[in-house]
């Protein structure tokens, strides 16, 4: 899905030996922005969210380039065929992030007005009930399991660093005036390294990838309750975006939700 307002997609993926994975995605410009600089991607193998930044529509370009690299990874894996060896999930994701960074550099070299552009990127690459997670910036990945909401990513922000160092309590981070100041992201001319991690999914798990247009407004409790109550991923996506807009919608809002079957 390219950036835009009110774009929705829902589908499902099945494997012979794995639970069904249902997924949906949606994006909204919010209440205060004139353009949507978020991008997202969702297939049965790859789920991703990118939140662009930079003037002169550069943020929109940056997030689209990052998602373009994710799409290329998906296409490459699809071309290998079902009989090929299982992919190294983290190596594939790491390569995709490197490709995204290179694409940003090329764009800036071709157009100086794009200088300073960048984007977050949070992406899941699935193989049956295992997934690799790549993350850079302050978009997030959440897991809802057994009534608990777990954040699987750590924000690459100045405020998170202050929390980690014990300089401010975690409960103040969400309201800190510098909460959106990034210390790591995909930036043209900068080799930002993503966090890469491997996870095992369980039947009944519910996952959310989202931009900070949601998490700057909604509490973890509200997000968890919506993931629990939704009948399907598309209902969850719509509910989460509505929640952010009801809270003022100060930024673009993008959500990708996946439910793993029982």
Secondary structure as UniProt FT lines:
FT   STRAND          7..15
FT   TURN            16..17
FT   STRAND          18..28
FT   STRAND          38..42
FT   STRAND          46..53
FT   TURN            55..57
FT   HELIX           58..80
FT   TURN            82..83
FT   HELIX           89..110
FT   HELIX           112..114
FT   TURN            115..116
FT   STRAND          118..119
FT   STRAND          121..127
FT   TURN            128..129
FT   STRAND          130..136
FT   STRAND          140..145
FT   TURN            146..147
FT   STRAND          148..151
FT   HELIX           158..164
FT   TURN            165..166
FT   HELIX           170..173
FT   TURN            174..175
FT   TURN            177..180
FT   STRAND          186..187
FT   TURN            188..189
FT   STRAND          195..200
FT   TURN            203..204
FT   STRAND          206..210
FT   HELIX           212..215
FT   TURN            216..217
FT   HELIX           220..229
FT   HELIX           233..246
FT   TURN            247..248
FT   STRAND          253..260
//
